[in-house]
Amino acid sequence: MAPQEPAGDTPAGDVVVGVSDSLAGPAALRRGILEARRARRRLVAVRAWEPPAGDALYRRWPEPSWARLRADEARRQLERAFELAAGRAC
């Protein structure tokens, strides 16, 4: 699907980029940053994860402290990814 061009000053939508620990991860994030700047659109960086025991088990017995721990780790990973994409040492 080709990216949509903004009409006038109205952005077409968000630029969404998945952030991973793969070798291509920083390049994909840099591309997302450039695209968002070029098109004056908001960048949304996402990182997906699944509970180790599976989503169904977590839904039956959610553990809020574990969810906070995973959310904090995901936030740190996103911050590291942005530092790498910007060319700064982590």
C-alpha positions as YAML, in Angstrom:
chain: A
units: angstrom
residues:
- id: 1
  name: MET
  ca: [0.00, 0.00, 0.00]
- id: 2
  name: ALA
  ca: [1.48, 3.36, -1.00]
- id: 3
  name: PRO
  ca: [1.72, 6.08, 1.65]
- id: 4
  name: GLN
  ca: [-0.92, 8.76, 1.41]
- id: 5
  name: GLU
  ca: [0.16, 12.33, 0.80]
- id: 6
  name: PRO
  ca: [-1.32, 14.98, 3.08]
- id: 7
  name: ALA
  ca: [-3.86, 17.25, 1.41]
- id: 8
  name: GLY
  ca: [-2.83, 20.84, 2.13]
- id: 9
  name: ASP
  ca: [-1.94, 21.25, 5.79]
- id: 10
  name: THR
  ca: [-3.98, 18.26, 6.94]
- id: 11
  name: PRO
  ca: [-1.92, 15.15, 7.77]
- id: 12
  name: ALA
  ca: [-3.24, 11.92, 6.22]
- id: 13
  name: GLY
  ca: [-2.75, 9.93, 9.43]
- id: 14
  name: ASP
  ca: [-0.15, 8.60, 11.79]
- id: 15
  name: VAL
  ca: [3.09, 6.95, 10.76]
- id: 16
  name: VAL
  ca: [3.17, 3.69, 12.71]
- id: 17
  name: VAL
  ca: [6.43, 1.80, 13.09]
- id: 18
  name: GLY
  ca: [7.03, -1.44, 14.92]
- id: 19
  name: VAL
  ca: [10.13, -1.43, 17.09]
- id: 20
  name: SER
  ca: [12.10, -4.65, 17.45]
- id: 21
  name: ASP
  ca: [15.53, -5.84, 18.54]
- id: 22
  name: SER
  ca: [16.32, -7.10, 15.04]
- id: 23
  name: LEU
  ca: [19.24, -5.77, 13.02]
- id: 24
  name: ALA
  ca: [16.77, -3.94, 10.79]
- id: 25
  name: GLY
  ca: [14.94, -2.39, 13.77]
- id: 26
  name: PRO
  ca: [16.92, 0.90, 14.02]
- id: 27
  name: ALA
  ca: [16.75, 1.40, 10.23]
- id: 28
  name: ALA
  ca: [12.97, 0.91, 10.25]
- id: 29
  name: LEU
  ca: [12.61, 3.40, 13.09]
- id: 30
  name: ARG
  ca: [14.83, 5.96, 11.32]
- id: 31
  name: ARG
  ca: [12.69, 5.57, 8.20]
- id: 32
  name: GLY
  ca: [9.53, 6.10, 10.25]
- id: 33
  name: ILE
  ca: [10.99, 9.23, 11.85]
- id: 34
  name: LEU
  ca: [11.95, 10.63, 8.43]
- id: 35
  name: GLU
  ca: [8.54, 9.83, 6.94]
- id: 36
  name: ALA
  ca: [6.71, 11.46, 9.85]
- id: 37
  name: ARG
  ca: [8.83, 14.61, 9.59]
- id: 38
  name: ARG
  ca: [8.55, 14.78, 5.81]
- id: 39
  name: ALA
  ca: [4.78, 14.45, 5.84]
- id: 40
  name: ARG
  ca: [4.27, 16.44, 9.09]
- id: 41
  name: ARG
  ca: [2.52, 13.45, 10.61]
- id: 42
  name: ARG
  ca: [2.63, 12.02, 14.10]
- id: 43
  name: LEU
  ca: [4.97, 9.08, 14.69]
- id: 44
  name: VAL
  ca: [3.58, 6.17, 16.71]
- id: 45
  name: ALA
  ca: [6.24, 3.65, 17.76]
- id: 46
  name: VAL
  ca: [4.90, 0.33, 19.00]
- id: 47
  name: ARG
  ca: [6.42, -2.73, 20.57]
- id: 48
  name: ALA
  ca: [4.34, -5.89, 20.77]
- id: 49
  name: TRP
  ca: [4.72, -8.59, 23.38]
- id: 50
  name: GLU
  ca: [2.85, -11.58, 24.70]
- id: 51
  name: PRO
  ca: [2.86, -12.91, 28.25]
- id: 52
  name: PRO
  ca: [5.22, -15.90, 28.57]
- id: 53
  name: ALA
  ca: [2.41, -18.24, 29.58]
- id: 54
  name: GLY
  ca: [0.17, -16.94, 26.80]
- id: 55
  name: ASP
  ca: [-2.52, -14.31, 26.50]
- id: 56
  name: ALA
  ca: [-5.42, -16.60, 27.46]
- id: 57
  name: LEU
  ca: [-3.85, -17.50, 30.81]
- id: 58
  name: TYR
  ca: [-2.99, -13.86, 31.54]
- id: 59
  name: ARG
  ca: [-6.58, -12.81, 30.82]
- id: 60
  name: ARG
  ca: [-7.86, -15.40, 33.30]
- id: 61
  name: TRP
  ca: [-5.42, -14.41, 36.06]
- id: 62
  name: PRO
  ca: [-4.02, -10.95, 35.34]
- id: 63
  name: GLU
  ca: [-1.19, -9.79, 37.54]
- id: 64
  name: PRO
  ca: [-1.01, -5.96, 37.64]
- id: 65
  name: SER
  ca: [2.53, -5.83, 39.04]
- id: 66
  name: TRP
  ca: [3.79, -8.10, 36.25]
- id: 67
  name: ALA
  ca: [2.00, -5.97, 33.64]
- id: 68
  name: ARG
  ca: [3.65, -2.81, 35.05]
- id: 69
  name: LEU
  ca: [7.04, -4.53, 34.97]
- id: 70
  name: ARG
  ca: [6.55, -5.50, 31.29]
- id: 71
  name: ALA
  ca: [5.31, -1.99, 30.41]
- id: 72
  name: ASP
  ca: [8.36, -0.42, 32.07]
- id: 73
  name: GLU
  ca: [10.68, -2.77, 30.18]
- id: 74
  name: ALA
  ca: [8.92, -2.01, 26.88]
- id: 75
  name: ARG
  ca: [9.32, 1.74, 27.58]
- id: 76
  name: ARG
  ca: [13.06, 1.28, 28.21]
- id: 77
  name: GLN
  ca: [13.40, -0.74, 25.00]
- id: 78
  name: LEU
  ca: [11.62, 2.00, 23.02]
- id: 79
  name: GLU
  ca: [13.93, 4.64, 24.52]
- id: 80
  name: ARG
  ca: [17.00, 2.55, 23.59]
- id: 81
  name: ALA
  ca: [15.64, 2.07, 20.07]
- id: 82
  name: PHE
  ca: [15.24, 5.84, 19.62]
- id: 83
  name: GLU
  ca: [18.78, 6.41, 20.93]
- id: 84
  name: LEU
  ca: [20.14, 3.85, 18.45]
- id: 85
  name: ALA
  ca: [18.12, 5.33, 15.59]
- id: 86
  name: ALA
  ca: [19.49, 8.78, 16.45]
- id: 87
  name: GLY
  ca: [23.05, 7.39, 16.41]
- id: 88
  name: ARG
  ca: [23.68, 7.83, 20.14]
- id: 89
  name: ALA
  ca: [25.39, 5.17, 22.22]
- id: 90
  name: CYS
  ca: [23.14, 3.38, 24.72]
...
